[in-house]
């Protein structure tokens, strides 16, 4: 196993590597063999936390959701590595038994279903996948708290929450003497900063809430593989990538190229290292469908950027 410095996830007792493995591809664009290979390599290369959700990959024709969790569960059983990793999953986007979104009965039923698919007795980090303004926040927190009390969940987190709602949820938890949201999973990267920077980031830093951003590579844009009309025409993501290029994306790519050349790293590694250095951020999330892809990302965990390099990157995307 590669020696990777671990970070404490906010104020929790969870210690993780500075890169989280995204599980959205498992059982979808990564089949069983590819999924197992990537998961094994992630652990071998120093990774600790694997992030999934009950809704992965319900968007695929013929899928119901739960495919990613089930694949990870098969790997955990086959590899015997449950005690070497931390599993994060989510509830709130896949309707089913008990209702939808964050209905308390849905949280309880979804947790049981996730535990079964994962083949484990505990979820290390359980996220509310999205806010649900139709539910009283104290009722939602109480539903999560029951899972913590039962030993089925260690830590709870929030994904895609605005600052005001995260604050009010945690105030409700404090007033009731219940566990709060200790972790936030927002969208955040060098070309998409407005959803996290500002009030939300300030709150997380002040309250020592661990942050594990998704879309850390902007759906692949920050790898540098989308630079021309020819590149854009080769991808179903071409239209979105073109919008980024027309905006501040070109300047960001230029800064990534410059820092990559200085450090001997790749643009993707530099983009992830920038995230790892931002206030409040514990570890960005990135996914890979092959060991080769993964091995191009994990060196970011040991890449240290200078203050000048960080400032250059920050200014490029401002």
Secondary structure as UniProt FT lines:
FT   STRAND          6..8
FT   TURN            10..11
FT   STRAND          15..17
FT   STRAND          19..22
FT   TURN            24..25
FT   TURN            27..29
FT   HELIX           32..44
FT   TURN            45..46
FT   STRAND          49..51
FT   TURN            54..59
FT   TURN            61..62
FT   HELIX           67..79
FT   HELIX           82..84
FT   STRAND          86..91
FT   TURN            97..98
FT   TURN            101..102
FT   HELIX           104..118
FT   STRAND          123..128
FT   TURN            133..134
FT   HELIX           137..149
FT   TURN            150..151
FT   STRAND          153..159
FT   HELIX           163..176
FT   STRAND          181..185
FT   TURN            190..191
FT   TURN            194..198
FT   HELIX           199..207
FT   STRAND          210..211
FT   TURN            216..217
FT   HELIX           218..223
FT   HELIX           229..233
FT   TURN            236..237
FT   HELIX           238..244
FT   HELIX           245..249
FT   HELIX           250..263
FT   HELIX           267..276
FT   TURN            279..280
FT   STRAND          284..286
FT   HELIX           291..295
FT   TURN            296..297
FT   HELIX           298..302
FT   HELIX           307..316
//
